[in-house]
């Protein structure tokens, strides 16, 4: 598949091929970049598109206390 990148409100998406729990290859959208403010639990957060752990995907905003 040709590399495609689309924009949705607040994020850029790109198709990725993964293997599902049954071993089937499927295509899904993955966020590759965030734009604008993102919230978690009512607080601004700083999500990243990729990380080494699940916890590192959602980091608190450095500007917030």
N, C-alpha and C positions, 0 to 999 in steps of 0.2 A: 504494500500500500504506500502510495506517495505520502510524504510527511505533510500532514494537515494540522493547522493550529487555528482554533476558533476562539472568539471572545464571547463570554457571557458576563452579565453584570457582576463585576468585581473579580473576575478570574479569566485566565487563558487556559484552554483545554487542548489536549492532544490525544489521539487514539493510541492505546497500547494493547498489545496482545498478551494475554495471561492464560494460565491453565487453571480451570476451576476445580472445585473439590472432587469432581467425577473424572478428572483427567482430560477434559475436553478443552481445546483451545478456543477462547472467546475474545472478542474485542470489547474494550471498555474505554470511557473517557477518563483521563487523569489530569489533575490540575498541574500546570507547569509554572504558573506565576500568578500571584495574587495582586490585585489593585484595590485601592480604597480601604476603608476601615473594615475590620472583621471583628466580630464579637463572640464571646463564649461566656455564658453565665451572666450576661449583661455588662461584662467588662471588655474593653478593647484588648485584643490579643494579636500576636504576630505569628500567624501560621506560615510554615515553609512548605514547599512543594515536595521535598524529599528529605529524609533523615535516616540515621542509623537505628533509631528506636521509635516506637509509636509515641512515647512521651515527648520526644524531641520535635514532633510535628506541630505541637501546639505549645508555644512558649509565651509567657506573659509579655506584654509590651514593656520595654525598658523605661518608657516615659511615665508609666503608671505606677503608683505605689500600692 
